[in-house]
Structure formats: C-alpha cells, structure tokens
Amino acid sequence: MNKFITEILNDINTNPSTIGQYSNHTAFRILMEYAFDPTKKFLLPEGVPPYKEDAAPLGMSPGNFLMEVRRLYVLCRPDLSALKRETIFIEMLESFHPSESKLLLAIKDQNIQSLYPNVTHELVYNAGFIQIPPIVTVEVTEAPKKQGRGRPKKNPA
C-alpha cells in the first residue's frame, strides 16, 4: 500500500536520513519542487482562503495529493483568471484530509518547514529531489572605519 504524502513527510521529519527511500516516488518529487522552487510558486494570494475542512479520516477523503499532484501546475498558470485558480485551489482544500489541506497551504506559501521543520531545502536538494540549490545567507560585518581622507596632518611642533 502506498503511503500518503503526509505520512512520508512525517517519516522524513522524524528521521531525515529516510528521504532516500522515496527517491522513486514521483508525486513526492513533484511536491518538493512546488514546495521549494521559487519558479513554481502558486499564483495565489497570501493567507488562508475560506474553505470547509473535510471530516473524513485520512484515506477516506474524496481527494488526496497522490490523485491531484498532476493538477498543481494549473495553480501556476498566468493565463487563467485569478478567480479560476482560487476556485480550483479551494476545491482541492475541501476535498483533502485536513492534514493534507494544511500541507497544501504550506506549499502555496513555500513554507513547508512550518509543518515539518526537518524537511529543509538543503535536505531535499542534497537528496536530488530538486535542482535549485538553497540560498546561502552570508553575514556581513562592518569594515573598519578609515581615520580620515587624504594625507595625514602635519605635526605643528
């Protein structure tokens, strides 16, 4: 039986070294691209839209990531109207289990680490799931200030 995406992420969050087990999992690979690749950010407004959570247990919801991952590209299409993209997004949220809906919201904002702190851009990149390297931040320290401009002053003595 296939694991749900949230179960896979829970496994990886608990033990990051298990990410290699999912190297052939196509849906997980696609999801990680949407979660970390800035060129694949959903064209949706920030924040949580109004939607009704599905009350069914995991696996009994009308939809899940494994079924809908092939439709995620629609949320990145600039040729669709904003209303159409938002309608499709809300339909997905309402058809998913609440844990998958929260994951979809985190992917929309490219903030998956709020749910799974050990699933980092660096981990996913090093495992070969995405091609975009993580952005390295460099601390800038202040350069020592110069004592003045030009030639040193002459001593009057």
N, C-alpha and C positions, 0 to 999 in steps of 0.2 A: 504494500500500500504506500502511496506517495504521501510524504509529509506536507502539511500546509506550510506556506511561506513563513507564517508567524512562528511555527514550531522550529523551522530551520534557523530563523534568526535567534530564537531563544537558545538553541543549542550552541550557536556560534558566540552569542553574548556570554554564555556560561563558560565556554572553553573555546577561545579564538582559534586554537590550532585545528579545530574540526572543520574549518572552512574548506580545506582541500577535498573533503568528501563530496562536496557539492559542485565540483568543477564541471561536471557534465549536465548540470541542472539548468536547462535553457531559461525557464521562467525566472529563476533566481538571478541569473546573469543579466537578463533584460531589466529586471527590477533594480539591480545595483547600478546600472547605467543611468536610469532615471533618478535614482537617489543621490548620485554624486557628480554626474556630468552636467556642468552648467549650460552646455548647448542643448540639453534635453529637458530643461526646466519647463514645467507645465505653464501654459499661458492662462493662468487663473489668478484672481485677486487674492491677496494675503488674507489670512484668517480662516475661521471655520464657517462654512455656509450652513444655513438652516437645513437640517435633514432629520429623518426619524431612524433611529437605530433599529436594526433587525433583532428580534428577541430570540431567534432560533439558536440552538447550541452550535458550536464550531462543527462544520461539515454538513449542517442541515440548512444552511442559508441558501437562497436562490443563486447566489454567485460567489465566486472566490477569485483570488489572484491567478490561480492556475488557469482558470477559464477566461479571464478578462485581460490578461497581460498583453495579448495581441492587439487590444483596442487602446492601449495607453497612448500610442502615437497620435491619436486624434486630439488629445489634450494639448499637444504641442503645435497643432496646425494653425498658422496665422490666417489661412484663407477661410476658416469657419468663423461664424459670428461668435462673439463672446457669450451670448445667451445660449447658443447651441453647445459650446464647450462646457459651460457651467451646468447645463441640464444633464449632459452625459455624465459629468463628474458626480452630481448629486444622485443620479440613478445608480451609479456604481456604489457610492457610500451606503445607500439604503439597501442594496442587495447583499452587501458583505456582512460578515460577522463583525461585531463591534471592535474586536481586536484588529481585524484587517482594515476596518474603516480608519482607525487611528493611525495605522501604518500608512495608508494611502494619503492621509492628511500630512503626515510627516514627510513623505516622499514629495508631495506637492511643494512644500516649503524647503525641500532638500535639507531636512533637519532630522534625519533618521536616528542620530545619536541621542536625541531627547528620549527615545524609547529604548534604544539598545546602545548604551554608552561604549561598549567594547567593539561594536561594529563601526570601525573608522574608515575614512577614505584611504588611509595608508594601508590598512589591513586588506581591504578589497583590491586595491591597486597591486600590492605585492603578491596577492593570490592570483592575479591575472584576469580578474573579472571586468575591469575597466582599463581604458587606455590613457585616461587623463591623469597625470601624476598629481599628488596633493600639493597644495600651495604651501611653500615653506615661508614662515614668517621669520624675519630677522630683526632682532632688537638693535636699534640704532642708539649708540651712545654719543653724547655731545663731544665734539672735538675741543681740545684745549683752546682757550681764547688767546689770541695774539695780544701782546702788550702794547701795541701801537702800530702806526703806519710809518713807513719810510725809514729814514736813518735814525739811529739813536741820538738823543740830545747830547750836546757838548757839556762837559762839566765846567761851571764858571770859575773854578779855582785856579 
